[in-house]
């Protein structure tokens, strides 16, 4: 994982995700306050057998929660790995 890169740049994240077939999503059923907001993920529908567990959201919604929760994307530039982590 030495080639992993950490970023908070919205444009870079969106371009990386879309290049590898990812969409902004939340995991269904993970909202805890009735707001409808669940655990954020970049989901890859063409690579997943569990598409029913994810709800696609807009990039605007994704980045609003991304920034509110002070997250960063740790990812492999080749698309083999990604994880949302704390910015610190």
C-alpha positions in Angstrom: 0.0 0.0 0.0 3.0 2.3 -0.3 1.6 3.7 -3.5 -1.5 4.9 -1.7 -2.4 8.6 -1.9 -4.4 10.6 0.6 -6.5 13.5 -0.7 -9.4 15.8 0.3 -9.6 17.5 -3.2 -13.1 17.1 -4.4 -12.3 17.2 -8.1 -9.5 14.7 -7.7 -11.7 12.3 -5.8 -14.6 12.5 -8.2 -12.3 12.1 -11.3 -10.6 9.1 -9.6 -13.9 7.4 -8.7 -15.5 7.9 -12.1 -12.4 6.7 -13.9 -12.7 3.4 -12.0 -16.5 3.1 -12.2 -17.2 4.4 -8.7 -20.3 6.4 -7.6 -21.0 8.3 -4.5 -23.1 6.2 -2.1 -24.3 5.5 1.4 -24.8 2.1 2.9 -28.6 1.6 3.4 -29.8 1.3 6.9 -26.8 3.0 8.6 -28.4 6.3 9.4 -28.6 6.8 13.1 -30.6 10.0 13.6 -33.4 9.7 11.1 -31.8 12.2 8.7 -31.4 9.6 6.0 -27.7 10.1 6.0 -25.7 6.8 6.2 -22.2 5.7 6.1 -20.4 7.2 3.0 -18.7 5.0 0.5 -17.5 5.1 -3.1 -19.4 2.2 -4.5 -18.3 0.2 -7.6 -21.6 -1.3 -9.0 -19.9 -3.3 -11.8 -17.5 -4.9 -9.4 -20.0 -5.7 -6.6 -22.4 -8.5 -5.9 -24.1 -6.5 -3.1 -25.6 -3.5 -5.0 -28.8 -3.7 -3.0 -27.0 -2.5 0.2 -26.0 0.8 -1.4 -27.9 3.9 -2.3 -26.4 6.3 -4.8 -26.3 9.9 -3.8 -25.2 13.1 -5.6 -21.6 14.3 -5.5 -22.8 17.4 -3.8 -24.4 15.3 -1.0 -21.3 13.1 -0.8 -18.9 16.1 -0.4 -21.1 17.8 2.1 -20.9 14.8 4.4 -17.3 14.2 3.5 -16.4 17.7 4.7 -18.7 17.8 7.7 -17.1 14.6 8.9 -13.6 15.8 8.1 -12.8 12.8 5.9 -10.0 12.2 3.3 -9.8 9.5 0.6 -6.9 7.1 0.9 -6.6 5.4 -2.5 -4.5 3.5 -4.9 -4.1 5.5 -8.1 -4.7 2.3 -10.1 -8.1 1.8 -8.6 -7.3 -1.3 -6.6 -8.0 0.2 -3.1 -9.9 3.0 -1.5 -11.0 3.9 2.0 -12.5 7.0 3.6 -10.3 8.0 6.6 -10.0 10.9 9.1 -8.1 13.8 7.7 -5.7 13.9 10.7 
